[in-house]
Amino acid sequence: MTKKGQALSVLMVSTLAFTVCFMVWMMFGVIGIPIKKTLGLNATEFGLLTATPVLTGSLIRVPLGIWTDKYGGRIVMALLMAATVPAIWLMSYATLYWHFLVIGLFVGLAGGSFSVGTPYVARWFPKSQQGFAMGIYGAGNSGAAVNKFLAPALVVAFGWTLVPQVYAGIMLGTVVLFWFFSHSDPAHLVPSHTRFSDQLKSLKDPRVLKYCQYYSIVFGGYVALSLWMVQYYVGEFGLDIRAAAVLAACFSLPGGVLRAVGGWMSDKWGAHSVTWWVLWVSWVCLFLLSYPQFDFTVATVNGPKTFHIGLNVYLFTALMFILGIAFAFGKASVFKYISDDYPTNIGTISGIVGLAGGLGGFVLPIMFGALLDLTGIRSSAFMLMYGVVWVSLIWMFWTEVRGRELMGHNAKPFAL
């Protein structure tokens, strides 16, 4: 097989593997609803339940990125996926809350696959195509949408316990396919004399911290909302689990599939321009989503008159769809920053930035639940994310925008 053929094979099979890993990683977003009802969990406990796999998948990303640089993505990805199969299967036998939390930590290893596949795929392509290649691989985020289509059907037909068993079988089959259709290239490895401490020195780079902040909203927010939206639709609009999952997929699906488009846009117009507009579109959407359902009374000449303001299910879903598209572009553009700035150290940097994004996906659902228990307002989740986007916009303005000449002969191209 030619080098180009190997690159395409690696890209396709790695994207499939990441899609399955992400589907498994988001499993609690659906099966957590019947588990919550069975165990009588409050919103905070439900948030912790859904977020537990995200924690492990986040913490493992830095060492996985480093091991990928050193040993190669093929062996690391195959071993990682194989290690999750027993835990996924055991999930169907859990009965107590702590069972789900402990097993969820091991299932969460699947989430670390992103920091393996990103450098593995990127190194098979020239720099001018890396944004697009990483975007296609990152489209595996659509596994969150696959979960929303598959898991509710299994839950309604057979009960939630069948979902982990089916997912374990799918993961095992994916391991076999990945091994037979992926390839290795010793030239992609970091020299063996590179030390762990040398690779972690990048944590001192302020650019890395900034990219961590960006990714905590475009990826961390995507993960958190993918986990939270099914039960949000059930509680806010009174839908059954199947209808809620389909509408929630209107956010998850474009948030994953369109990542490849974001990679192409970042290659063409630059990571900075795409990220800047992503943050502004997200800011507008979250501002509108933050408003709770409320009634107010106005004293008119004909007496008091009450008005109701709030998003209906159609407007809400439309805004979530736009937000999903923005997050898809943003996830790709942040990693274009990384491939541009750290071409020889993509694995380590992507692991660090992925860790930050994953930790956002861990912390946010717990905070969503705590805010709901504290305020009783479901849209408080969007209020929180609105504040996080403000932080990113301010940081980007002070470090990247403030010193630019926006008008005149010396102005650089900035708009899409």
WOQUIHU-V742786 format. One record per backbone hydrogen bond with DSSP energy under -0.5 kcal/mol. NH is the residue of the N-H (numbers start at 1). CO is the residue of the C=O. If there is no record, write none. Layout:
BEGIN
nh & co
NH & CO
NH & CO
END
This chain:
BEGIN
nh & co
6 & 2
7 & 3
8 & 4
9 & 5
10 & 6
11 & 7
12 & 8
13 & 9
14 & 10
15 & 11
16 & 12
17 & 13
18 & 14
19 & 15
20 & 16
21 & 17
22 & 18
23 & 19
24 & 20
25 & 21
26 & 22
27 & 24
29 & 26
30 & 27
31 & 27
32 & 28
33 & 30
34 & 30
35 & 31
36 & 32
37 & 33
38 & 34
39 & 35
40 & 36
41 & 36
46 & 42
47 & 43
48 & 44
49 & 45
50 & 46
51 & 47
52 & 48
53 & 49
55 & 51
55 & 52
56 & 52
57 & 53
58 & 54
59 & 55
60 & 56
61 & 58
64 & 60
65 & 61
66 & 62
67 & 63
68 & 64
69 & 65
70 & 66
71 & 67
72 & 67
72 & 68
76 & 72
77 & 73
78 & 74
79 & 75
80 & 76
81 & 77
82 & 78
83 & 79
84 & 80
84 & 81
85 & 81
85 & 82
86 & 82
88 & 84
89 & 85
90 & 86
91 & 87
91 & 88
92 & 89
93 & 90
94 & 91
100 & 96
101 & 97
102 & 98
103 & 99
104 & 100
105 & 101
106 & 102
106 & 103
107 & 103
108 & 104
109 & 106
110 & 107
111 & 108
112 & 109
113 & 110
114 & 111
115 & 112
116 & 113
117 & 113
118 & 114
120 & 116
121 & 117
122 & 118
123 & 119
124 & 121
125 & 122
129 & 126
130 & 126
130 & 127
131 & 127
133 & 129
134 & 130
135 & 131
136 & 132
137 & 133
138 & 134
139 & 135
139 & 136
140 & 137
141 & 138
142 & 139
143 & 140
144 & 141
145 & 142
146 & 142
147 & 143
148 & 144
149 & 145
150 & 146
151 & 147
153 & 149
154 & 150
155 & 151
156 & 152
157 & 153
158 & 154
159 & 154
159 & 155
162 & 159
163 & 160
164 & 160
165 & 161
166 & 162
167 & 163
168 & 164
169 & 165
170 & 166
171 & 167
172 & 168
173 & 169
174 & 170
175 & 171
176 & 172
177 & 173
178 & 174
179 & 175
180 & 176
181 & 177
182 & 178
188 & 185
189 & 186
190 & 69
194 & 191
199 & 195
200 & 196
201 & 198
202 & 199
203 & 200
204 & 201
205 & 202
206 & 204
208 & 205
209 & 205
210 & 206
211 & 207
212 & 208
213 & 209
214 & 210
215 & 211
216 & 212
217 & 213
217 & 214
218 & 214
219 & 215
220 & 215
221 & 217
223 & 219
224 & 220
225 & 221
226 & 222
227 & 223
228 & 224
229 & 225
232 & 228
233 & 229
234 & 230
235 & 231
236 & 232
237 & 233
238 & 234
239 & 233
244 & 240
245 & 241
246 & 242
247 & 243
248 & 244
249 & 245
250 & 247
251 & 248
252 & 248
253 & 249
255 & 251
256 & 252
256 & 253
257 & 253
258 & 254
259 & 256
260 & 257
262 & 258
263 & 259
264 & 260
265 & 261
266 & 262
267 & 263
268 & 264
269 & 265
270 & 265
270 & 266
274 & 270
275 & 271
276 & 272
277 & 273
278 & 274
279 & 275
280 & 276
281 & 277
282 & 278
283 & 279
284 & 280
285 & 281
286 & 282
287 & 283
288 & 284
289 & 285
290 & 286
291 & 288
294 & 309
296 & 307
298 & 305
300 & 298
300 & 303
303 & 300
305 & 298
307 & 296
309 & 294
316 & 312
317 & 313
318 & 314
319 & 315
320 & 316
321 & 317
322 & 318
323 & 319
324 & 320
325 & 321
326 & 322
327 & 323
328 & 324
329 & 325
330 & 326
331 & 327
332 & 328
333 & 329
334 & 330
335 & 331
336 & 332
337 & 333
338 & 334
339 & 335
340 & 336
341 & 337
342 & 338
345 & 342
349 & 345
350 & 346
351 & 347
352 & 348
353 & 349
354 & 350
355 & 351
356 & 352
357 & 353
358 & 354
359 & 355
360 & 356
361 & 357
362 & 358
363 & 359
364 & 360
365 & 361
366 & 362
367 & 363
368 & 364
369 & 365
370 & 366
371 & 367
372 & 368
373 & 369
374 & 370
375 & 371
376 & 371
376 & 372
378 & 376
380 & 377
381 & 378
382 & 379
383 & 379
384 & 380
385 & 381
386 & 382
387 & 383
388 & 384
389 & 385
390 & 386
391 & 387
392 & 388
393 & 389
394 & 390
395 & 391
396 & 392
397 & 393
398 & 394
399 & 395
400 & 396
401 & 396
401 & 397
402 & 397
404 & 401
406 & 404
411 & 408
412 & 405
END
